[in-house]
Amino acid sequence: MEKTRIERAIEYITKLFQGNGDGHDPSHSLRVYKNAMSIAKAEGQGEEEMIALSALLHDCDDHKLFHTENNANARRFLQDEGIPKEKIEAICRNINSVSFSKNRGKIPKSIEGKIVQDADRLEAIGAVGIARCFQFGGSHGRSLEISIEHFYEKLLLISKELNTPSARKMAEKRDKLMQDFLKEWGEEMN
């Protein structure tokens, strides 16, 4: 049986992120992919394969992980798959709209970009977001206190900046969990 393009993308990111322990591993990209597909289904919008590939490949050229230019890793996969140039450019635009620090206050133009941006940001909040915050902090030598500051600098802002009604709904429970966690943290630290 021939593998689908999505299965090949999953294999590609699994090899690319092998051994990564800072929260940007294949499991993270798969959760972003699942979030994106859930949002797309709930919204009833967007081109499914473009959303899927954008979500799966969104960290392939992340500046924190790779020293590539012009989405070289993502482009390599997409070109090897024979995807038309205009679709590759659209997928790369979606990928480039994901980063919170580089895109603060910017809303992607396409529905696919909005969905993928929301999907990645949902991954940064809630129980998984809390775990990833400390995983990333620990792998970069950050103290617990510095990791806690990240909640106020980024994580608690995310739910207010999501693009789609579906993502905003998904974020409600996750946001409350983080606020409850921080309240408990404060009580235990005093």
Backbone bond lengths (Angstrom), bond angles and torsions (degrees), N, CA, C in turn:
res aa  C-N    CA-C-N  psi(-1)  N-CA   C-N-CA  omega(-1)  CA-C   N-CA-C  phi
1 M - - - 1.448 - - 1.534 109.39 -
2 E 1.317 115.78 132.39 1.458 120.61 -179.85 1.525 110.12 -76.30
3 K 1.313 115.57 140.33 1.459 120.38 178.66 1.519 109.88 -77.45
4 T 1.299 114.56 147.70 1.458 119.39 177.52 1.530 109.90 -79.45
5 R 1.293 116.02 164.59 1.466 121.97 177.89 1.536 110.54 -59.65
6 I 1.324 117.09 -38.44 1.468 121.05 179.92 1.535 109.45 -65.85
7 E 1.325 116.83 -42.63 1.473 120.23 177.22 1.528 110.89 -62.12
8 R 1.322 116.83 -39.13 1.469 119.98 178.28 1.536 110.65 -68.01
9 A 1.318 117.13 -35.83 1.475 120.30 176.61 1.521 110.23 -64.93
10 I 1.315 117.20 -39.54 1.468 121.05 177.87 1.527 110.12 -64.11
11 E 1.322 117.15 -42.95 1.476 120.40 176.39 1.531 110.60 -61.12
12 Y 1.321 116.61 -42.01 1.472 121.72 -178.89 1.524 110.89 -61.51
13 I 1.331 117.52 -48.80 1.476 118.79 -178.49 1.525 111.57 -70.13
14 T 1.328 116.85 -30.05 1.472 119.99 177.87 1.523 110.03 -62.17
15 K 1.330 116.73 -42.70 1.472 120.46 177.43 1.522 111.12 -70.39
16 L 1.328 116.95 -41.68 1.456 121.75 -175.94 1.530 112.24 -64.68
17 F 1.325 116.98 -38.36 1.468 121.01 -176.43 1.524 113.42 -99.42
18 Q 1.313 116.92 9.23 1.466 121.11 -178.50 1.527 110.12 -53.94
19 G 1.323 116.10 128.62 1.461 121.17 176.70 1.518 114.80 84.28
20 N 1.324 118.29 -0.42 1.470 119.66 179.37 1.518 109.09 -76.39
21 G 1.335 116.25 128.56 1.458 120.92 -177.47 1.513 113.72 -121.00
22 D 1.332 118.27 19.40 1.464 118.78 -177.71 1.528 113.15 -105.78
23 G 1.334 116.89 14.50 1.453 120.15 178.70 1.514 113.60 99.79
24 H 1.329 117.40 -1.40 1.469 121.95 177.04 1.523 108.06 -113.15
25 D 1.311 114.54 66.88 1.462 120.39 -177.84 1.527 109.11 -113.51
26 P 1.319 117.65 178.26 1.467 118.71 179.97 1.532 112.92 -57.97
27 S 1.322 117.50 -34.94 1.466 120.42 179.65 1.522 111.42 -61.63
28 H 1.334 116.47 -38.63 1.469 120.34 177.20 1.528 109.82 -61.50
29 S 1.316 117.47 -48.96 1.465 120.33 -178.87 1.523 111.45 -63.54
30 L 1.328 117.40 -35.80 1.465 120.35 177.78 1.527 111.36 -67.66
31 R 1.335 117.11 -37.07 1.472 119.41 177.05 1.528 110.33 -67.82
32 V 1.334 117.39 -38.68 1.466 120.53 176.76 1.532 108.90 -62.50
33 Y 1.313 116.70 -43.45 1.471 121.88 177.68 1.535 110.62 -58.19
34 K 1.333 116.62 -47.20 1.473 119.95 -179.68 1.527 110.90 -65.08
35 N 1.337 116.96 -41.64 1.470 120.01 175.50 1.527 110.23 -58.16
36 A 1.326 116.29 -46.72 1.467 121.10 -177.25 1.521 111.18 -61.48
37 M 1.314 116.82 -43.71 1.459 119.61 -179.08 1.533 110.48 -67.58
38 S 1.323 117.91 -35.99 1.475 121.34 176.87 1.521 110.99 -65.23
39 I 1.330 116.14 -43.74 1.467 120.26 178.99 1.522 109.99 -64.28
40 A 1.335 116.66 -45.93 1.473 120.68 -179.20 1.528 110.76 -59.44
41 K 1.317 116.04 -42.02 1.469 119.99 179.47 1.525 110.02 -64.64
42 A 1.329 117.16 -45.91 1.464 121.24 -178.94 1.531 111.53 -65.13
43 E 1.319 116.18 -37.34 1.466 120.55 -179.43 1.530 111.92 -79.73
44 G 1.340 116.17 -23.42 1.454 120.21 -178.45 1.518 112.96 65.94
45 Q 1.328 115.25 31.85 1.466 120.41 -176.95 1.518 110.83 -139.40
46 G 1.327 115.15 163.19 1.458 121.70 172.41 1.517 113.23 93.72
47 E 1.327 114.36 151.65 1.458 121.82 178.55 1.524 107.84 -84.78
48 E 1.322 115.91 116.48 1.458 122.65 -168.62 1.528 114.12 -56.59
49 E 1.331 118.33 -49.33 1.464 119.51 -177.42 1.526 110.89 -65.53
50 M 1.309 117.57 -37.60 1.463 119.99 179.13 1.529 110.67 -64.45
51 I 1.325 117.13 -41.39 1.462 121.45 177.39 1.526 109.50 -63.66
52 A 1.323 116.63 -47.15 1.471 121.25 -178.14 1.523 111.77 -59.90
53 L 1.335 116.91 -49.60 1.467 119.93 -178.36 1.528 111.70 -67.66
54 S 1.312 117.16 -38.99 1.469 120.35 177.93 1.526 110.28 -61.63
55 A 1.327 116.49 -42.72 1.468 120.65 -179.23 1.529 110.97 -67.87
56 L 1.315 117.07 -47.22 1.465 120.11 -177.83 1.531 112.32 -64.39
57 L 1.325 117.02 -36.70 1.470 121.35 -175.11 1.527 113.36 -95.84
58 H 1.332 118.27 5.79 1.468 120.72 -169.12 1.525 114.71 -62.09
59 D 1.327 119.07 -25.94 1.473 121.19 180.00 1.524 113.31 -105.39
60 C 1.322 118.49 6.49 1.468 121.88 -175.68 1.525 113.35 -60.90
61 D 1.315 116.96 -22.98 1.466 120.71 -178.88 1.529 110.85 -130.18
62 D 1.338 116.94 23.75 1.462 121.16 179.95 1.529 109.55 -57.71
63 H 1.331 116.02 129.83 1.476 121.25 -175.89 1.531 112.74 -61.69
64 K 1.332 117.75 -21.83 1.465 120.77 178.02 1.526 111.39 -75.99
65 L 1.329 116.56 -16.91 1.459 121.32 -172.96 1.521 114.52 -116.49
66 F 1.338 116.31 -33.33 1.458 120.95 -173.06 1.526 110.64 -132.29
67 H 1.309 116.18 152.76 1.467 122.18 176.23 1.529 108.47 -108.21
68 T 1.330 115.27 56.73 1.462 120.89 -179.79 1.524 109.08 -105.29
69 E 1.302 114.62 165.50 1.466 120.75 176.56 1.511 109.40 -125.63
70 N 1.335 115.28 149.31 1.461 122.22 173.14 1.533 112.57 54.92
71 N 1.331 115.79 40.58 1.467 121.45 176.84 1.530 112.78 55.22
72 A 1.324 116.42 42.50 1.471 121.11 -173.14 1.524 113.30 -57.62
73 N 1.330 118.19 -43.48 1.468 119.84 -179.00 1.524 111.87 -66.61
74 A 1.329 116.40 -45.67 1.472 120.01 179.21 1.526 109.95 -64.42
75 R 1.329 116.78 -44.87 1.472 120.66 -179.31 1.527 111.20 -60.27
76 R 1.332 116.43 -40.40 1.473 119.72 -179.59 1.526 109.74 -57.18
77 F 1.336 116.02 -48.87 1.462 118.99 179.79 1.528 111.22 -61.78
78 L 1.319 116.82 -48.47 1.469 121.66 -176.00 1.530 111.82 -63.48
79 Q 1.331 116.38 -40.31 1.472 120.08 177.91 1.530 110.69 -67.17
80 D 1.339 116.45 -42.03 1.467 119.90 177.89 1.529 111.75 -61.29
81 E 1.326 116.06 -27.27 1.469 121.46 178.59 1.527 112.12 -82.71
82 G 1.340 116.93 -5.48 1.463 120.14 179.05 1.520 114.13 74.41
83 I 1.308 116.32 24.89 1.467 120.23 179.77 1.532 108.55 -73.87
84 P 1.321 117.24 136.52 1.471 120.59 -179.37 1.533 111.97 -59.14
85 K 1.331 115.06 147.48 1.461 122.61 -175.64 1.527 112.60 -53.39
86 E 1.336 117.61 -44.15 1.472 119.16 -177.44 1.532 111.82 -65.35
87 K 1.331 117.24 -32.81 1.466 120.60 177.13 1.529 110.37 -73.32
88 I 1.334 116.83 -37.57 1.471 120.23 175.87 1.520 109.45 -60.14
89 E 1.323 117.11 -44.45 1.472 120.54 179.96 1.519 111.20 -62.46
90 A 1.330 116.78 -40.55 1.472 120.52 178.99 1.531 110.68 -65.17
91 I 1.331 117.17 -42.19 1.464 120.99 178.55 1.530 109.87 -63.88
92 C 1.322 117.41 -42.76 1.467 120.32 178.60 1.530 111.54 -64.48
93 R 1.328 117.97 -36.63 1.475 120.31 174.51 1.529 110.28 -61.22
94 N 1.331 116.00 -42.17 1.471 119.69 177.87 1.520 110.88 -62.12
95 I 1.325 115.71 -46.64 1.467 120.77 179.05 1.526 110.51 -58.97
96 N 1.325 116.26 -44.12 1.467 120.44 -177.21 1.526 112.91 -70.59
97 S 1.309 118.05 -12.63 1.466 120.61 179.44 1.527 112.48 -91.20
98 V 1.325 117.64 -2.75 1.464 121.16 -172.95 1.526 113.21 -77.83
99 S 1.300 119.18 -47.75 1.465 122.78 -172.62 1.528 112.34 -51.11
100 F 1.335 115.78 125.07 1.473 121.02 -179.70 1.522 110.10 -65.24
101 S 1.320 116.89 -48.18 1.470 120.07 -175.74 1.527 112.38 -66.03
102 K 1.322 117.64 -34.92 1.469 120.78 -178.46 1.533 113.30 -85.72
103 N 1.326 116.61 -16.62 1.464 120.05 -173.89 1.524 113.56 -124.86
104 R 1.309 116.86 21.33 1.472 120.25 -179.02 1.525 109.71 -56.72
105 G 1.324 116.00 123.15 1.456 121.04 178.61 1.515 114.78 81.36
106 K 1.324 118.11 -0.46 1.467 121.40 179.70 1.533 109.10 -100.68
107 I 1.310 115.38 132.30 1.457 120.51 178.83 1.533 108.08 -106.32
108 P 1.324 117.28 125.42 1.467 119.13 177.81 1.522 110.81 -58.18
109 K 1.334 115.86 149.76 1.470 120.65 -178.49 1.523 112.08 -76.69
110 S 1.334 117.17 -36.25 1.472 119.91 -176.31 1.529 110.84 -91.07
111 I 1.320 115.78 153.87 1.471 120.02 175.69 1.527 109.77 -64.21
112 E 1.336 117.07 -35.08 1.467 119.81 178.46 1.525 110.47 -62.55
113 G 1.334 117.26 -42.84 1.461 121.53 177.75 1.523 111.74 -63.48
114 K 1.319 116.81 -41.55 1.471 121.15 178.51 1.522 110.95 -62.00
115 I 1.327 115.63 -44.09 1.467 120.31 -178.52 1.527 110.82 -65.07
116 V 1.327 117.87 -45.71 1.471 120.66 -178.13 1.527 110.57 -67.62
117 Q 1.329 117.51 -39.92 1.465 119.94 176.55 1.533 109.99 -60.25
118 D 1.333 116.94 -46.00 1.463 120.70 178.09 1.524 111.39 -61.44
119 A 1.320 116.96 -42.88 1.470 121.56 -177.36 1.524 111.48 -60.95
120 D 1.329 116.86 -42.48 1.467 120.06 179.01 1.517 110.68 -69.60
121 R 1.308 117.92 -39.01 1.462 120.63 -178.90 1.527 111.52 -69.29
122 L 1.320 117.51 -33.52 1.465 119.52 174.95 1.524 110.89 -62.60
123 E 1.302 116.63 -32.95 1.463 122.48 -179.89 1.530 111.28 -67.33
124 A 1.327 117.64 -17.80 1.467 121.76 -178.03 1.521 112.41 -92.02
125 I 1.339 117.60 -3.03 1.470 119.32 -178.57 1.526 110.16 -124.73
126 G 1.324 116.13 169.96 1.459 121.31 -178.53 1.515 111.37 80.09
127 A 1.323 115.84 -163.21 1.467 120.91 -177.38 1.525 111.97 -60.39
128 V 1.332 116.28 -44.87 1.467 119.63 178.90 1.529 109.50 -64.62
129 G 1.307 117.18 -41.29 1.462 120.97 178.91 1.518 112.79 -61.30
130 I 1.330 116.09 -41.32 1.469 120.16 177.36 1.524 109.60 -61.60
131 A 1.333 116.41 -48.16 1.471 120.42 -179.74 1.526 111.11 -61.26
132 R 1.322 116.91 -43.85 1.467 120.41 -178.88 1.523 111.62 -66.68
133 C 1.318 117.52 -34.71 1.460 121.12 178.54 1.528 110.39 -59.53
134 F 1.329 115.90 -47.01 1.465 119.31 -179.41 1.524 111.96 -75.36
135 Q 1.322 117.22 -30.52 1.465 120.37 175.66 1.528 109.87 -63.78
136 F 1.319 116.52 -47.90 1.461 121.19 179.57 1.534 110.09 -64.35
137 G 1.324 116.29 -46.09 1.469 120.24 179.87 1.520 112.00 -59.12
138 G 1.329 116.32 -46.16 1.463 120.24 -179.86 1.512 112.72 -63.43
139 S 1.324 117.09 -39.49 1.465 120.02 -179.02 1.526 112.10 -71.34
140 H 1.353 116.57 -16.03 1.465 120.94 178.42 1.531 112.01 -111.52
141 G 1.331 116.71 18.27 1.455 121.58 174.31 1.523 114.89 69.66
142 R 1.319 117.77 23.83 1.468 120.85 -179.45 1.529 110.25 -88.13
143 S 1.308 115.54 143.18 1.466 120.53 176.74 1.521 109.86 -72.54
144 L 1.327 115.93 166.31 1.460 120.15 175.60 1.523 110.50 -59.40
145 E 1.328 116.82 -41.07 1.469 120.88 -178.47 1.529 111.82 -63.03
146 I 1.314 117.07 -40.50 1.474 119.85 178.09 1.527 109.83 -67.82
147 S 1.330 117.06 -37.75 1.463 119.84 176.96 1.531 110.74 -63.88
148 I 1.318 117.28 -37.68 1.472 121.12 178.05 1.531 110.23 -63.01
149 E 1.321 117.61 -37.02 1.468 120.59 178.26 1.530 111.07 -58.59
150 H 1.326 116.30 -30.98 1.470 121.54 -179.70 1.540 111.55 -60.95
151 F 1.332 116.40 -30.30 1.470 119.68 177.20 1.526 110.05 -60.09
152 Y 1.330 116.16 -43.64 1.463 120.75 -176.21 1.529 112.17 -78.90
153 E 1.338 116.49 -29.83 1.467 120.99 -179.94 1.526 112.77 -78.51
154 K 1.341 117.24 -26.68 1.464 119.72 -174.11 1.525 113.91 -142.10
155 L 1.320 117.16 -58.71 1.458 120.59 -165.18 1.526 114.14 -60.59
156 L 1.325 117.78 -39.31 1.461 120.28 -179.56 1.527 112.49 -76.13
157 L 1.311 117.70 -10.34 1.467 122.04 179.38 1.526 112.19 -88.95
158 I 1.305 116.24 -20.94 1.464 121.49 -169.78 1.522 113.50 -60.29
159 S 1.323 117.95 -48.20 1.470 119.30 -173.38 1.526 112.65 -61.59
160 K 1.325 116.90 -25.47 1.467 120.99 -179.71 1.534 112.03 -80.67
161 E 1.328 117.38 -11.77 1.457 121.18 -174.63 1.526 113.87 -115.56
162 L 1.322 117.16 14.24 1.459 120.25 179.31 1.528 110.29 -75.74
163 N 1.316 116.17 152.20 1.462 122.71 -173.04 1.519 115.09 -88.36
164 T 1.330 116.90 -36.29 1.468 120.22 -170.21 1.525 111.39 -109.71
165 P 1.339 116.63 147.56 1.466 119.95 176.71 1.536 112.33 -57.43
166 S 1.319 117.17 -38.00 1.472 120.45 -179.47 1.520 111.52 -62.92
167 A 1.320 117.17 -44.52 1.467 120.82 179.53 1.527 110.27 -66.43
168 R 1.319 117.60 -40.35 1.470 120.13 178.61 1.524 110.64 -61.01
169 K 1.327 116.73 -39.14 1.468 121.07 177.54 1.527 110.40 -65.38
170 M 1.325 117.05 -43.77 1.473 121.69 179.49 1.528 110.66 -63.40
171 A 1.324 116.80 -30.71 1.467 121.36 -175.72 1.523 113.24 -76.62
172 E 1.315 118.63 -22.24 1.471 120.99 -174.10 1.525 112.30 -55.10
173 K 1.314 117.31 -53.77 1.465 122.33 -178.42 1.530 110.78 -64.34
174 R 1.316 115.99 -40.33 1.467 120.80 -178.41 1.531 110.97 -65.59
175 D 1.326 115.72 -41.06 1.461 120.65 179.89 1.526 110.31 -64.79
176 K 1.328 116.62 -43.20 1.466 120.34 179.09 1.528 110.70 -62.63
177 L 1.307 117.02 -40.82 1.466 120.65 178.57 1.528 110.58 -59.43
178 M 1.329 117.21 -43.20 1.471 119.59 179.11 1.526 111.21 -64.89
179 Q 1.325 117.21 -40.83 1.462 119.87 178.79 1.525 111.08 -64.31
180 D 1.336 116.85 -40.93 1.469 120.67 176.69 1.529 110.57 -63.75
181 F 1.323 116.75 -40.64 1.462 121.36 178.21 1.533 110.61 -60.68
182 L 1.321 116.57 -46.24 1.466 120.26 -178.44 1.531 111.71 -66.62
183 K 1.316 116.46 -34.37 1.473 120.11 176.41 1.534 109.13 -63.85
184 E 1.337 116.30 -46.85 1.465 120.66 178.44 1.526 111.04 -63.54
185 W 1.324 116.57 -41.30 1.461 121.28 177.01 1.535 110.09 -56.03
186 G 1.320 115.83 -48.49 1.467 120.39 -179.39 1.513 112.07 -60.90
187 E 1.333 117.54 -40.84 1.465 121.14 179.16 1.518 111.00 -65.73
188 E 1.327 117.20 -42.26 1.462 120.41 -179.39 1.518 112.53 -70.43
189 M 1.313 117.60 -30.38 1.461 120.97 -177.87 1.546 112.21 -80.30
190 N 1.328 116.47 -18.59 1.469 118.86 179.77 1.479 110.56 -90.77
